[in-house]
Amino acid sequence: MLRSAVERQFEIVGEAISRLAQLNPSLAEKLTEYRRIIAFRNILIHAYATIDDRIVWGLVEGKLPQLRREVKALLSARKD
């Protein structure tokens, strides 16, 4: 269940960034590797049988904290 929940959250994040990229490309570009995030979402959706748990967990530990900081900074900048 945990794996499914984590993957689902990555799908949601990837979809949100995909929509952001369509609506405001310059804002999406402020997110490091936003294209790779969207690509990963597509893999999760369409090629889920090939996903390695170690890759997903590596993203949780290695990339998610940076994405979180960047999104927080963007949201803070929008309030100003």
RAWOGI-V566125 format. One line per field, one symbol per residue. psi: psi as a letter, one per 20 degrees, with the letter a starting at -180 (. if undefined). burial: # if it has 24 or more other ideal C-beta (glycine too) atoms within 12 Angstrom, else .. A space follows every 10 residues. Layout:
BEGIN
psi: ???
burial: ???
END
This chain:
BEGIN
psi: hggggghghh gggggghghg hghmhhghii ppkhhhgghh ghghghkhij pphhgghhgg hhhghggggg gggghghhh.
burial: ......#..# #.##..##.# .......#.. #..#..##.# #..#...... #....#..## ..#...#..# #..#......
END
